């Protein structure tokens, strides 16, 4: 993980924490399906990689009691601190800083299931991280991961970026890892297979991102994306007004009678066994 990437996520942690309830609510279909695919049982040890605020793993924590352990991990200590505040009571949750660009500091063949929601596709070397994931998993245990499908399926995040790019406020999206790096499901399957996982399977999960109104949509993007937040900080009043007018136009197909927005979202979910 580069220093620039680390700095971005450290700065984003506060924004993610501010939107925690909305994200947990809207992305519940994704978290629930990931947990279902790793089949957590009482007594299991489950590892949640790139856990962010931890909501996916926390769903599994209830299912591995009694006697189970959840390891909630992220490379940003600020994310782990935010996750700790949201952890369920009366379950064994351990918090561990893990940088997936380096070997995972966990004993081989000691984990009963791995969850990773929107993490691997952000890595420079996802195959290495998947090999490490496979190493710590017990034989026949499963990994379940999520990776975003394409930008046209996810205008909740893509539309604001496109508006800023069209206006020359944001540079074109640089090559390399990013939100839509694994938009092609064949890339997911191939990377998992090359890392040694057996029978990778990919499915789509559709859900909805909800905002109070257009202003709330814009604020959410500036809080959760440092790139968008940094661009917003440089806008003068007139330019920001123009951007929001364009965003309001983009929001029309998703606007409800009370001005709330319901914007479709789509992610791939992949699973395979070690």
NORRALIN-V24739 format. One record per residue. N is the residue number from 0. PHI is phi in whole degrees, -180 to 180 (NA if undefined). OMEGA is omega as a letter, one per 30 degrees, with the letter a starting at -180 (none if undefined). NEAR is the number of other C-alpha atoms within 8 Angstrom. Layout:
N;PHI;OMEGA;NEAR  N;PHI;OMEGA;NEAR
This chain:
0;NA;a;9  1;-73;l;5  2;-62;l;6  3;-64;l;6  4;-64;l;8  5;-60;a;11  6;-62;l;8  7;-60;a;9  8;-73;l;10  9;-63;l;12  10;-71;a;9  11;-76;a;12  12;-56;a;12  13;-64;l;10  14;-66;l;11  15;-63;l;11  16;-65;a;9  17;-65;a;8  18;-101;a;10  19;-57;a;9  20;-66;l;7  21;-63;a;8  22;-64;a;8  23;-61;a;9  24;-67;a;7  25;-72;a;11  26;-95;a;11  27;-54;l;8  28;-59;l;9  29;-73;a;12  30;-59;a;12  31;-63;a;10  32;-69;l;8  33;-59;a;15  34;-63;l;15  35;-58;a;8  36;-73;l;9  37;-90;l;13  38;51;a;7  39;-66;a;13  40;-129;l;8  41;-52;a;10  42;91;a;10  43;-71;l;13  44;-108;a;13  45;-113;l;17  46;-110;l;13  47;-106;a;15  48;-93;a;13  49;47;a;12  50;-73;a;14  51;59;a;9  52;-82;l;12  53;89;a;13  54;-62;a;11  55;-65;l;14  56;-63;a;15  57;-64;l;11  58;-64;a;11  59;-70;a;12  60;-57;a;15  61;-69;a;8  62;-88;a;9  63;-100;l;15  64;-90;f;11  65;-83;l;6  66;87;a;8  67;-90;l;13  68;-133;l;14  69;-105;l;15  70;-107;l;12  71;-96;a;15  72;-130;l;15  73;-160;l;15  74;-87;a;11  75;-99;l;10  76;-56;l;9  77;-64;l;9  78;-66;l;13  79;-64;l;17  80;-62;l;8  81;-65;l;11  82;-64;a;12  83;-58;a;8  84;-67;a;6  85;-102;a;9  86;-67;l;9  87;-67;l;6  88;-83;l;4  89;65;l;4  90;-131;a;9  91;-87;l;8  92;-116;l;10  93;-111;a;8  94;-110;a;9  95;-141;l;9  96;-80;l;10  97;-132;l;11  98;-101;a;10  99;-73;l;10  100;-87;l;10  101;-126;l;6  102;-58;l;8  103;-78;a;10  104;-83;l;5  105;-142;a;6  106;-60;l;6  107;-61;l;9  108;52;a;9  109;-119;a;10  110;-113;a;14  111;-91;l;12  112;-176;l;15  113;-122;l;15  114;-111;l;16  115;-153;a;14  116;-97;l;13  117;61;l;12  118;-118;a;12  119;-59;a;11  120;-69;l;13  121;-90;a;11  122;-92;l;11  123;-67;a;8  124;-133;a;7  125;-65;l;11  126;-63;l;10  127;-60;a;9  128;-64;l;13  129;-69;l;11  130;-62;l;10  131;-65;l;10  132;-61;a;11  133;-64;a;11  134;-62;a;9  135;-83;l;13  136;-78;l;16  137;-69;l;12  138;-58;l;7  139;71;l;6  140;-77;a;12  141;-112;l;14  142;-109;l;14  143;-129;a;15  144;-129;l;14  145;-120;l;14  146;-146;a;16  147;-65;l;12  148;-76;a;14  149;-73;a;9  150;-62;l;9  151;-67;l;6  152;-84;a;9  153;-136;a;13  154;-67;l;12  155;-57;l;11  156;-107;a;9  157;-77;a;10  158;-62;l;10  159;-61;l;12  160;-65;a;10  161;-62;l;8  162;-62;l;11  163;-65;l;11  164;-71;l;11  165;-60;a;7  166;-86;l;7  167;74;l;7  168;-81;l;8  169;-111;l;10  170;-67;l;7  171;-54;a;5  172;-59;a;4  173;-70;l;5  174;-65;a;4  175;111;a;6  176;-61;l;10  177;-173;a;7  178;-56;a;10  179;-108;a;12  180;-60;a;10  181;-106;l;12  182;-63;l;9  183;-86;a;9  184;-63;l;10  185;-63;l;6  186;-65;l;8  187;-63;a;11  188;-59;a;12  189;-64;a;8  190;-67;l;10  191;-65;a;13  192;-66;l;11  193;-63;l;8  194;-78;l;11  195;103;l;9  196;-77;a;12  197;-98;l;8  198;49;l;7  199;-63;l;12  200;-128;a;8  201;-122;l;11  202;-135;l;7  203;-104;l;8  204;-124;l;10  205;-101;l;8  206;-151;a;11  207;-131;l;10  208;-96;a;12  209;-116;l;10  210;-135;a;10  211;-66;l;10  212;-170;a;10  213;-63;l;14  214;-60;l;8  215;-65;l;9  216;-60;a;11  217;-65;l;10  218;-60;l;8  219;-59;a;10  220;-68;l;12  221;-71;l;13  222;-79;a;13  223;-97;l;12  224;-121;a;9  225;-66;l;12  226;-62;l;7  227;-69;l;11  228;-62;l;12  229;-65;l;9  230;-65;a;10  231;-61;a;9  232;-64;a;6  233;-95;a;6  234;-79;l;8  235;-83;a;6  236;-59;a;6  237;-66;a;6  238;-67;l;8  239;-62;l;10  240;-62;l;8  241;-67;l;8  242;-62;a;10  243;-68;l;11  244;-65;l;8  245;-67;l;9  246;-66;l;12  247;-63;l;9  248;-65;l;7  249;-65;a;8  250;-81;a;10  251;-53;a;7  252;-65;a;5  253;-111;a;8  254;-85;l;12  255;-89;a;8  256;-57;a;5  257;-96;l;5  258;80;l;9  259;-64;l;12  260;-111;l;14  261;-128;a;11  262;-109;a;11  263;-61;l;12  264;-137;a;12  265;-147;l;12  266;-135;l;12  267;-85;l;13  268;-124;a;14  269;-124;l;13  270;-139;l;12  271;-162;a;13  272;-112;a;12  273;-79;none;13
